[in-house]
Amino acid sequence: MEHLLALIDQYGYIALYGLLALGIVGIPVPDEILMTTVGTLTIGNDPLLNYGASLAVSFGGSMTGMIVSYCLGRAVGKPFLYKYGRWIKLTPERLELAERWFSKYGLWAVAFGYYVPGLRHFTCYLSGVSNVNFFRYLLFAGSGALVWCTTFLTLGHLIGRNAPVLLHALKPYLGICAVVAILLAAAGYMLYRYRQRKRASSAGSK
């Protein structure tokens, strides 16, 4: 982790962008701990990084990695990933796990796979392999990336230097956090649809 911070200290936002993009593609980068640590660098009277700029750059890096992964999945297909994916940590076991999630939850697995260790990198490839609509993919991927970046950057910004230690302790429970997030999103969507139907009904009765 120290060498990653040294890169950010030397190259700033460019290093942050590159690390997150590579992390999504599959290069081993401790993404959550990196983001919370970056959040700690946005506090103080003379912070190394700006919170708003860090959020924008983090989101851009994450989306770049997700688009690259999607395009690679679409270009090379499933047999190639199963044969050579291990070079970027896409082992057959992890691909099978991601495939089960993707089959069960569709693009929601992309949006909330960020919070589930071992899924974040693979659902993006599988979206490309499955040839899902690119703009639908961007909608779900972008929503998940924005929530994820905001969550961990803000955690570091608010809690400070103890945030990475706290996150390390809570990492085994990130899957539970994903389930809670999915349930909250589903409830929000149902409430949104209910209000839409109610408005349409009111408009029709006038």
PyMOL commands that set and color helices and strands:
alter all, ss='L'
color gray80, all
select helices_A, chain A and resi 2-11+13-25+31-40+51-88+92-105+108-115+120-129+134-205
alter helices_A, ss='H'
color red, helices_A
deselect
rebuild
show_as cartoon
